[in-house]
């Protein structure tokens, strides 16, 4: 499969399943083979799994922010406490958005799974 075909298939997948793709999350697809090699592999994954890391970071941030730990360093540099409140809200929104599609799959993947089950 050529690099152009990989790119086209990715675009088709994104267009066909646009409700599962958020604009601001990059697709992270590298379609060029490494220098000196004739072939490469393309890996496509569900990035909604990162929500666990976001939750952990958010919990740690919230705990420190509510204790006002280290806040004086930032407010001393002319940052407003409201910026941290907004950041906390943005992180919460990010987690919520990732939770909308925790088990998102493509139709092709579901068809492939059904075929594999039928063969077994």
Secondary structure as UniProt FT lines:
FT   HELIX           3..16
FT   HELIX           18..20
FT   TURN            23..24
FT   TURN            35..36
FT   HELIX           47..50
FT   HELIX           51..66
FT   TURN            67..70
FT   HELIX           71..75
FT   TURN            76..78
FT   HELIX           81..99
FT   TURN            100..103
FT   HELIX           107..119
//
